């Protein structure tokens, strides 16, 4: 399963911690946006780990599943990127 993970973290220390967590699960697409190829259980683990460092009154983490049909519709401007764990090209 592919997931788009995005976050908006107010504090630089917490931001680094959440970014490091996301790097363990996927590939960075933008500064605060990752593409993760992982199971529902793994994405639940990422969310739990992120919540433990976040200030839920001001920080935000969003995980969006990406189905194969949706992935086929994605468009990109700039260099293409390979999907995590595959040789396919991701067009974002």
C-alpha positions in Angstrom: 0.0 0.0 0.0 1.2 3.5 -0.8 0.6 6.4 1.6 1.2 10.1 1.2 2.3 11.5 4.5 2.4 15.2 5.2 3.0 17.2 8.4 3.0 20.7 9.7 5.0 20.9 13.0 5.3 24.2 14.8 8.5 23.6 16.8 11.9 22.9 15.1 12.8 20.2 17.5 9.6 18.3 17.1 9.8 18.9 13.4 13.1 17.2 13.2 11.8 14.2 15.2 8.8 13.7 13.0 10.9 14.1 9.8 13.3 11.5 11.1 10.4 9.1 11.8 9.0 9.6 8.3 12.4 9.0 6.8 12.3 5.5 8.4 9.0 4.7 6.6 9.3 6.3 3.2 10.9 8.6 0.7 10.8 12.4 0.9 8.9 14.1 -1.9 9.0 17.6 -0.5 10.2 19.1 2.8 7.2 17.9 4.8 5.7 15.4 2.4 6.7 11.7 2.1 5.6 8.7 0.0 5.6 5.5 2.1 5.1 2.0 0.8 4.0 0.1 3.9 1.1 -1.8 5.5 -1.8 -0.4 7.5 0.0 -1.7 10.6 3.2 0.2 9.7 1.3 3.4 9.0 -0.5 3.0 12.4 2.9 2.6 14.0 4.2 5.8 12.3 1.2 7.8 13.4 1.5 6.6 17.0 5.2 7.4 17.1 4.6 10.8 15.6 1.7 11.6 18.1 4.1 10.8 21.0 6.3 13.8 20.0 3.7 16.1 18.5 1.9 18.9 20.3 -1.6 18.0 19.2 -2.9 21.5 20.0 -0.9 23.0 17.0 0.9 20.2 15.1 -0.7 18.2 12.3 0.1 14.9 10.6 -2.0 13.6 7.7 -1.8 10.2 6.1 -3.6 9.6 2.8 -3.8 6.2 1.1 -3.0 6.2 -2.6 -4.6 3.5 -4.7 -3.1 2.2 -8.0 -5.9 4.0 -10.0 -5.1 7.3 -8.3 -1.4 6.8 -8.7 -1.9 6.4 -12.5 -3.6 9.8 -12.5 -0.7 11.7 -10.8 1.2 14.3 -12.8 4.6 15.8 -12.2 6.7 18.7 -13.3 10.5 18.2 -12.8 12.6 15.1 -12.3 10.6 11.8 -11.8 11.2 9.6 -8.7 11.1 5.8 -8.4 8.5 4.3 -6.1 9.8 3.0 -2.8 10.9 -0.6 -3.2 10.1 -0.7 -6.9 11.7 0.2 -10.2 8.6 2.0 -11.4 8.5 5.7 -11.8 6.3 7.9 -9.6 4.9 10.9 -11.4 3.9 13.5 -8.8 
